[in-house]
Amino acid sequence: MNTNQPQPSDFIPLASESPDDCRGCGAGDRLGFQFDYAYQPIVDVGNRSVFAHEALVRGPQGEGAMSVLAQVNEANRYRFDQACRVKAIKTAAQLGVAERISINFLPNAVYKPEVCIRTTLEAARTHGFPTERIIFEVTEGERVEDGPWLASILREYQRCGFLTAIDDFGAGYAGLTLLADFKPDIIKLDMALVRGVDASTSRQAIARGMVRICQELDIQVVAEGVETASERDFFLVEGVTLMQGYLFGRPMFRAHVTADAIGWPAAPASD
């Protein structure tokens, strides 16, 4: 266990309250614990490039995400969500990330989308990171009882120029109903569906159905959790070139991989 005491510079104070601010925006409030980021590439196998880097929360010494998330509660959820956005953008800028970054957010920490996004916009301006290179990613498994409310949050983010993504699609509470209320820019297929898809006819049928729906709605699909060349090849045949998984790169703590450093698998042999 890390026994080092946090320093003032490790915390991210939020902006002062104004009459328009929502609850949780206390002036000078500090989070109370440290965290950092690892970045995992989302690749485009079609042109062997890095499409984006997902920012994955870690402890200050690279500890797993749960060491941080276990400290999040109702009292600090808003401050944590805001601090995550700022730190992900700041760190990516410091690392010289030239591609997109994908930031996970907590929809249950958002009270007024048009207000809660201000800190993110300011961080993007401060660190010179274009908003069109920022993806806001929400896990479909995040329990949000009000689907239209989640849709309104994502719609506001799109209006501000951010890209939006639904993570772990097919594993959570919203499912296809969410797509009836909102069309995200990106759908990330749940890794439980991707894992072993090449050997499972039921997974293949479900994956094909989801891919076809997204193609009709003009939504980009990311196959998440790709670990084998066979899984990769199945999605390539289905027209999916965006992928994420250990086959292409593991999360790198306070670092990011470049396209020329990825061990691109050999193309499948032609008949």
Sequence and secondary structure as in RCSB ss.txt:
>XXXX:A:sequence
MNTNQPQPSDFIPLASESPDDCRGCGAGDRLGFQFDYAYQPIVDVGNRSVFAHEALVRGPQGEGAMSVLAQVNEA
NRYRFDQACRVKAIKTAAQLGVAERISINFLPNAVYKPEVCIRTTLEAARTHGFPTERIIFEVTEGERVEDGPWL
ASILREYQRCGFLTAIDDFGAGYAGLTLLADFKPDIIKLDMALVRGVDASTSRQAIARGMVRICQELDIQVVAEG
VETASERDFFLVEGVTLMQGYLFGRPMFRAHVTADAIGWPAAPASD
>XXXX:A:secstr
       GGGS       TT  TT  TT   SS  EEEEEEEEETTTTEEEEEEEEEE TTS  HHHHHTT  TT
THHHHHHHHHHHHHHHHHHHT  SEEEEE  GGG S HHHHTHHHHHHHHHTT  GGGEEEEEETTS  S HHHH
HHHHHHHHHTT EEEEEEETSSSSTHHHHHH   SEEEE HHHHTTGGG HHHHHHHHHHHHHHHHTT EEEEES
  SHHHHHHHHHTT  EEESTTT   EET    GGGS         
